[in-house]
Amino acid sequence: MEAEQEMAFERGKFGGTGDVSGEAVRCVPFLADGELECDVGGKVVIVGRGGVKFEVKAQRVARGGGIGMIVVNTEESLFSCTGSADDVEMPVVCVAKSGGGLLKDGARVSLRGVQYGVGTLRYTCDVGADGHNVKKDLAEALPVSGGFAVPPRIPSPSQHAGGGGDSVDSSDNDSDDSLGDVDIEKYKAVRNAIKLRLDDDQHDLAGQEDGGNEGMSAPASVGGGGGEKKGG
């Protein structure tokens, strides 16, 4: 399921001033510090900051037929790409580091308000059953370790308090410090959204399996008295 989201951008010191729309492609190499190894013809190209001058990146993208270039900053801020390149007629804009991570190959992107210097970048992204941007919510909710999002350990009810008010043994679970700044409620919401999507995807398959088992008696529960089945 797709939805359209927005983020801010700032226009560079050179390049075109017209608005553009098209398919996004992440540049290979990402810094555009060598000959491009991806098809950028008719596309809005996402490149990283660094390696070579901004105008060099833009000239390579323009020669490949790109219609726009989005530079992803190395910090959580916007800036105006410096340089001069009279042969670059496509718009050159910058977005913040986290925003650049949300722009994926094949997404539909639109640059609006380029002529004003600061404008809005609209882009399509995957969303969950509740309409949230799953990738963005996960990135915000989970801590990062070694470049990967790590879900927090949520203690079971029995770990929160023992019978008779006994305290929890610290050796049985992680300390509060291990959760960092994680928003537990947000993590649970995202987890539930993902579960709903998985349930929807597997619904038909589960129905086929149930249909194939018609007429078959349910097996007795292992070691159970009276054959009562336990709920999941």
Backbone torsions as a table, in degrees:
resi	resn	phi	psi	omega
1	MET	NA	132.7	-176.8
2	GLU	-115.1	152.9	174.7
3	ALA	-144.1	165.7	179.5
4	GLU	-104.1	131.9	178.3
5	GLN	-121.1	171.8	-178.4
6	GLU	-133.6	153.0	171.0
7	MET	-149.8	162.3	-178.8
8	ALA	-88.6	153.9	173.5
9	PHE	-139.1	163.1	173.7
10	GLU	-125.9	134.0	-177.6
11	ARG	-76.0	149.2	178.5
12	GLY	-77.9	174.6	-180.0
13	LYS	-76.2	-10.6	179.8
14	PHE	-138.3	172.4	-179.5
15	GLY	99.8	176.9	-177.2
16	GLY	-73.4	166.8	-178.6
17	THR	-118.9	7.8	-179.6
18	GLY	-90.0	151.5	176.4
19	ASP	-73.6	147.8	178.8
20	VAL	-138.1	157.3	174.8
21	SER	-140.5	145.8	178.9
22	GLY	174.2	-174.0	179.2
23	GLU	-81.0	138.9	179.8
24	ALA	-88.5	147.4	173.3
25	VAL	-141.9	133.7	176.3
26	ARG	-84.0	126.4	-171.7
27	CYS	-65.9	144.3	173.5
28	VAL	-127.7	113.5	-2.0
29	PRO	-69.1	151.5	-171.1
30	PHE	-63.2	-32.1	179.3
31	LEU	-83.4	-2.5	-177.1
32	ALA	52.5	36.9	-178.5
33	ASP	-96.7	18.1	176.1
34	GLY	-159.8	-179.9	179.2
35	GLU	-59.7	136.9	-174.8
36	LEU	-70.3	137.3	-178.8
37	GLU	-110.3	15.9	179.8
38	CYS	-130.4	159.9	179.2
39	ASP	-83.1	115.2	-178.8
40	VAL	-111.9	2.3	-177.4
41	GLY	-58.1	122.1	178.0
42	GLY	71.9	15.2	-175.4
43	LYS	-119.5	161.1	173.5
44	VAL	-93.6	119.6	-168.5
45	VAL	-100.5	131.5	-179.7
46	ILE	-100.7	121.4	-179.4
47	VAL	-126.7	158.3	177.2
48	GLY	-92.5	156.4	177.5
49	ARG	-80.5	142.2	176.7
50	GLY	111.0	170.6	177.7
51	GLY	89.6	-60.6	179.8
52	VAL	-140.6	171.3	-179.4
53	LYS	-65.6	154.0	-178.8
54	PHE	-59.0	-40.8	-178.3
55	GLU	-66.6	-30.4	177.5
56	VAL	-67.4	-43.7	176.1
57	LYS	-58.1	-49.8	-176.1
58	ALA	-62.3	-40.2	180.0
59	GLN	-64.5	-38.3	177.9
60	ARG	-65.9	-43.4	179.1
61	VAL	-64.5	-43.3	-179.6
62	ALA	-63.4	-40.9	179.1
63	ARG	-63.9	-30.6	179.2
64	GLY	-81.1	-3.7	178.1
65	GLY	96.4	12.0	178.9
66	GLY	-65.5	148.3	-178.1
67	ILE	-104.4	-3.4	178.9
68	GLY	-172.5	156.5	178.6
69	MET	-133.7	128.0	177.7
70	ILE	-110.1	117.5	179.0
71	VAL	-94.6	126.7	179.1
72	VAL	-92.1	119.3	-179.1
73	ASN	-68.7	160.5	176.1
74	THR	-90.9	-0.2	179.2
75	GLU	-131.6	168.2	179.8
76	GLU	-85.2	59.9	179.7
77	SER	-155.5	165.3	176.5
78	LEU	-98.9	159.8	173.7
79	PHE	-155.8	166.0	179.3
80	SER	-103.2	114.9	-177.8
81	CYS	-58.1	125.5	-178.3
82	THR	-87.9	166.1	177.5
83	GLY	126.4	-178.4	179.8
84	SER	-146.4	128.4	-180.0
85	ALA	-154.9	92.9	-177.4
86	ASP	-65.4	-21.1	-178.4
87	ASP	-86.4	0.1	178.5
88	VAL	-101.0	111.0	-177.7
89	GLU	-102.8	-11.8	179.1
90	MET	-79.9	156.0	177.2
91	PRO	-70.9	143.0	176.6
92	VAL	-122.2	119.4	-176.3
93	VAL	-130.5	165.7	179.0
94	CYS	-124.3	143.2	173.0
95	VAL	-126.6	163.0	179.2
96	ALA	-69.9	161.3	-176.3
97	LYS	-55.0	-49.5	-177.5
98	SER	-66.2	-35.7	178.6
99	GLY	-64.8	-39.7	179.7
100	GLY	-62.3	-31.7	179.5
101	GLY	-68.5	-17.2	-179.0
102	LEU	-88.6	-10.4	-177.8
103	LEU	-90.1	115.7	-174.0
104	LYS	-112.2	159.3	175.0
105	ASP	-56.5	134.2	176.5
106	GLY	88.7	-9.9	178.4
107	ALA	-67.4	150.3	173.6
108	ARG	-89.7	124.6	-179.2
109	VAL	-124.3	148.9	177.4
110	SER	-137.4	130.9	175.6
111	LEU	-100.8	119.0	-177.5
112	ARG	-121.4	131.2	179.0
113	GLY	86.8	23.9	-178.5
114	VAL	-57.9	-39.6	-176.0
115	GLN	-63.4	-20.3	-178.0
116	TYR	-88.5	-4.0	178.2
117	GLY	93.6	-41.7	175.7
118	VAL	-126.8	127.8	-176.2
119	GLY	-144.5	-162.6	-176.2
120	THR	-118.1	130.9	174.7
121	LEU	-103.0	118.9	176.1
122	ARG	-101.4	139.1	-177.4
123	TYR	-147.9	152.1	177.4
124	THR	-91.8	149.5	-179.7
125	CYS	-153.2	164.2	177.0
126	ASP	-76.2	139.5	177.0
127	VAL	-129.0	159.6	179.0
128	GLY	-85.4	-175.4	-177.4
129	ALA	-63.5	-25.4	-179.0
130	ASP	-93.3	6.3	177.4
131	GLY	88.7	-0.1	179.4
132	HIS	-81.5	150.8	172.3
133	ASN	-74.2	102.6	-173.2
134	VAL	-60.5	-46.7	-177.7
135	LYS	-63.7	-41.7	-179.4
136	LYS	-67.3	-44.1	-179.3
137	ASP	-63.3	-40.0	177.8
138	LEU	-64.0	-42.0	-179.0
139	ALA	-62.7	-35.8	-178.7
140	GLU	-80.9	-31.6	-172.8
141	ALA	-85.6	-29.0	-172.4
142	LEU	-103.7	143.7	173.8
143	PRO	-71.6	162.6	-178.4
144	VAL	-116.1	132.9	177.8
145	SER	-136.3	118.4	179.6
146	GLY	65.4	26.0	178.0
147	GLY	88.0	0.8	-178.8
148	PHE	-120.6	142.1	176.5
149	ALA	-71.2	132.0	-176.0
150	VAL	-117.4	116.7	178.6
151	PRO	-67.2	141.1	-179.6
152	PRO	-71.7	155.8	175.1
153	ARG	-84.5	121.9	-179.0
154	ILE	-104.4	113.7	-177.5
155	PRO	-60.8	145.6	175.8
156	SER	-73.1	162.0	-179.9
157	PRO	-54.7	-35.0	-178.9
158	SER	-68.4	-21.2	179.9
159	GLN	-84.2	-23.9	-179.3
160	HIS	-67.1	-40.3	179.6
161	ALA	-156.7	137.2	178.1
162	GLY	-91.8	172.4	179.5
163	GLY	-60.9	139.8	178.2
164	GLY	74.1	17.3	175.2
165	GLY	78.9	19.5	178.4
166	ASP	-64.6	146.7	177.8
167	SER	-77.2	159.0	-179.1
168	VAL	-78.3	134.5	177.8
169	ASP	-72.7	119.4	-177.1
170	SER	-63.5	-19.1	179.7
171	SER	-76.8	-13.8	-176.8
172	ASP	-93.2	-12.8	178.1
173	ASN	-149.6	171.5	-179.5
174	ASP	-75.6	154.2	176.2
175	SER	-75.5	165.7	178.6
176	ASP	-59.6	-30.5	-178.3
177	ASP	-61.9	-28.4	-176.8
178	SER	-68.5	-18.7	-180.0
179	LEU	-82.0	-15.3	178.3
180	GLY	58.7	-135.0	-179.1
181	ASP	-100.4	25.9	-176.0
182	VAL	-64.8	135.3	172.8
183	ASP	-89.9	98.9	-173.2
184	ILE	-60.5	-43.4	-178.0
185	GLU	-63.4	-37.5	179.0
186	LYS	-68.5	-39.0	177.6
187	TYR	-60.9	-43.9	179.9
188	LYS	-63.4	-40.2	-179.5
189	ALA	-63.1	-42.8	179.3
190	VAL	-66.0	-42.2	179.3
191	ARG	-60.0	-41.9	179.6
192	ASN	-66.9	-36.1	178.6
193	ALA	-64.0	-41.9	178.8
194	ILE	-65.0	-39.7	179.7
195	LYS	-62.3	-40.7	178.5
196	LEU	-61.0	-40.3	179.5
197	ARG	-65.9	-41.4	178.9
198	LEU	-65.8	-39.3	178.4
199	ASP	-62.6	-41.3	178.7
200	ASP	-63.4	-42.4	-177.5
201	ASP	-66.5	-32.3	-175.2
202	GLN	-96.1	-0.1	-175.7
203	HIS	-60.7	-49.2	-177.8
204	ASP	-62.4	-42.2	-179.7
205	LEU	-62.9	-39.8	179.0
206	ALA	-65.2	-37.5	179.0
207	GLY	-64.6	-39.0	179.1
208	GLN	-65.0	-39.3	-179.8
209	GLU	-66.3	-39.2	178.8
210	ASP	-64.9	-39.7	179.7
211	GLY	-64.4	-35.9	-178.4
212	GLY	-72.8	-15.3	-177.9
213	ASN	-102.9	9.9	-179.6
214	GLU	-61.1	139.9	177.8
215	GLY	86.9	-8.9	179.9
216	MET	-95.3	134.7	179.8
217	SER	-76.4	146.9	-179.3
218	ALA	-72.3	139.0	178.8
219	PRO	-67.7	147.7	178.5
220	ALA	-67.4	144.4	179.7
221	SER	-67.9	146.5	-176.0
222	VAL	-70.1	122.1	175.4
223	GLY	65.8	14.0	-176.3
224	GLY	-94.6	144.8	175.1
225	GLY	-91.5	128.6	178.1
226	GLY	83.9	-2.0	175.3
227	GLY	68.8	22.6	179.6
228	GLU	-71.7	133.1	-179.6
229	LYS	-91.5	140.8	179.0
230	LYS	-90.8	138.9	178.1
231	GLY	-78.3	153.7	178.9
232	GLY	-76.8	NA	NA
